């Protein structure tokens, strides 16, 4: 029989049916629900905060404008002014990952970015966008991406193979980076929080022993908020850099 004082750090990632559609195997899961809540919250906030477009903005409009300027500067610095045509795409990815990560920091809420299938889907969306736009804009010249300039001819085939492998591995690295950081952080946080709960049940000495795990839990929580923001930034930044390859495929 399982000890009720032992906290399972993996249980928080379990996908459960919330609204099943009969015996079809289909339905609304907690993962789908929080993706909808994430999208709905972003849309509602941005629409309401910018609807007035006041010359003297309130604090909500200021936050929206700061987010806009932050992502716009990132896209411009990474892929030039021509990259701004992809601003809505990059901004949507940044906001979705940011809000989903922050949702996951709320107790009993579900962290959708802790599942590799979600992060891989986002990464594949970026990858397909880069490939399709690269060929549409540049045609066969897009393949210049795999042939760096200035490389001696005798090692060019080897370098080209390495470039192709590196390019094809982008969806894996992009998705695993986000998934692994979120998953590892939440497991670590749950484990130390579980230590606090378990030791506090041992009486006075247990409470004394729980001080260190409690302090670590608070510190890890602060670190997790930082990671939630940084991972959204890194994903959006790498997306902008990859889009630059589609816009300017020559090295």
N, C-alpha and C positions, 0 to 999 in steps of 0.2 A: 504493500500500500504506500502511495506517495506521501511524503512528509508535507503537510500543508504549509510549513514555514519555509520550504525550499522553493525559491522562485525560478521558474523555467525561463531562461533568457531567449529561447527560440519561439516560445508560444506567441509572442507579440507579432511575429511575421506570418502567422497562419492566415490563409485566405479562407473566408467563411461566406456562405450564402446568406444574404440578408433578406432578399425577396426572390425566392426560387419560382420559376415558371413551371409548376407542376412537376412531372417526371421527365421533362425534356433534357435535363442536365444544363439548361440555360437559366440565367437569372442575374440579379444584381448582387455583386459581392461587396465586401467591405473595401476592396481595392478599387473597384469601379465607382463606388459611392464617393470615395475621397478624391478620385480623379475628377469627378463631376463637381464636387464641392470646391476643389482647387480652382478649376476653370471658372465656375460661377462666381467665386469670391473675387478673382482677378478682374473679370469682366465688370462686375457690379461696382467695384471700387474705382476702376479707371473711368467708367462712364459717369458715375456720380461726381467724382472729384474734378473732372475736367468739363462737365456740362456747362458751367457758367462762364468759363474762360475769362475770369475777372482780371482786370489790370492789376489789382492788388489781391493776389491769390491768398486763399486761406491755407491752413497747414496741410490739408489733404491734397490740395492742388500743388502745393510746393513739393510734396513727396513724389507725386506723379511726374512732375517736371524734372525733378532730380533723377528719377529712374530713367526717364527718357534721355536726358543729357548724358547720363553715365553709359548707357548702352550705345547711344549714337556715337559717342567719342570712341568707344571700344571698337565699333565696326569700322569707323573711318580710319583709325590708326592701324587696324589690322589689314584692311582690304581697300583702302582709299575711298574717295567719294563715290566711285562706281558701286562700291559695296553697299551703299545706303539703300539700294533697291531691295536688299535682303534684310533691312532693318526690322520690318514686322515679324519676319521669321525668327531672327535671333532674339528679339525682344520677347516674343511669345515663349520661346524655349527657356530663356533666363527667368522669366516670371513664373512659369509653371514649376520649374525645378526649385526655385527659391521658396515659393509658397508651400509646395509639397513637402520640402524638407522641414520648414518651420511648423507645418501641421504635425509632422511626426514627432516634434518635441513636446507636444501637449499630451499628457497622460491619457491613456485609453484610445487615443487617436491612432490611425493606421498610417504607416510610412510607405507610400507607393514606390518611392525610389530605392527601397531596400530589396526590391525584386529585380533580378537581372533581366527578366522579360520586358519590363517597362523601360529600363535604361537602354537595353539593346534596341528596342523599337525606336526610341528617340535618336540613338546613334545611327541606325540604318536610315532614318528619315534624312539626317544630315548627309550621310554618304550618298544616297540616291540623288539628292538635290545637287550635290557637287558634281557627280558624274553626268547627270542629265544636262545641267546647265553648261558644264564644261564642253560637252560635245555640241550642244546647240549653238553656243556662242563661237567656239573656236574650230569646230569640225575636227579633222584628224590632227590639227595642231595641238589639241589638248594632250596628245601623247607626248609632247615635248616635256611634259611634267616629269616623265620617267627618264629623260635623257638630259642630265645636267650639262650645262655648257662648260667648256674648258677641261673636260675629262679626256685623258689620252685614249685613243681608239682601242688599244689592246686590252684595256680593262673596262671599256664601256659596256660590253654585254653583262659583266658581273655587276656593275653598278646599276644597270637598268633592272636587273632581276631583284636586287636589294630594294630599289625604289618601288617596284611593283608590290613586293611583299610588304613593305612598310605602308604603302597606300591601302592595301587590302586589309591590313590589321587595324586600321584606324577605328572602325566600328567596335572592335573588340576592346581596344584600349580605352576608348571614350566611354563605353558602357560599364566596363569593369571598374574603372577608376571611381565613378560615381557610386555604383552599387556597393563596392567593397568598403569605401570610406563610411557610407551611411550604415551599412550592416555592422561593421566592426565597432563603430562608435556606439550604436544602440545596444549591442550585446554587452560591451564593457560597462556601459552605464547601468544596465539591468543587473549585471553580476554584482557590482559594488553596492547598488541599492538593496539587492537581496541579502548581502552581508549585514547591512544595517538592520534589516527586518529580523534576520535570524538571530543575531547577537543580542538584540534588544529584548528577546524573549528569555534570556538567561539571567535576568535579574540585574542587580546593581553593577556587578562586575561586567556583565554583558553590555550594559549601557556605556560603561567606561571604554570597553574595547570597541564599541561602535563609533567612537568619535573619529578615528582615523578614516574608516570607510565612508563616513558621512562627509568628511571634509573632501575626500577624493571624489565623491559623488557630485558635490557642488562644483568642484573644479572641472570635472569631466562634462557636466551640464553646460557650463560656460564655454568650454572648448567645442562642444557639439553645436552650439549656436553659431560659433565662428565657422565651423566646418560646413554647416548648412548654407551659409552665405558664400563661402569660398568655392564650394563645389559647383554652385550655380554659376558663379563668375568664371571658373575654369572651363566649364562646359561651353558657355557662350563664347568665351575668348577663343577656344580651339575651333569652334564652329566658324567663327569669323576668319580665322587663319586658313581653314580648309576651303572656305568659299573664295578666299583670295587666290588659291591655286586654280579654281575654275575660271576666275576672271582674268588672271595673269598667269597662265601655265608655264611660261618660260622662267627658268631659274636665273 
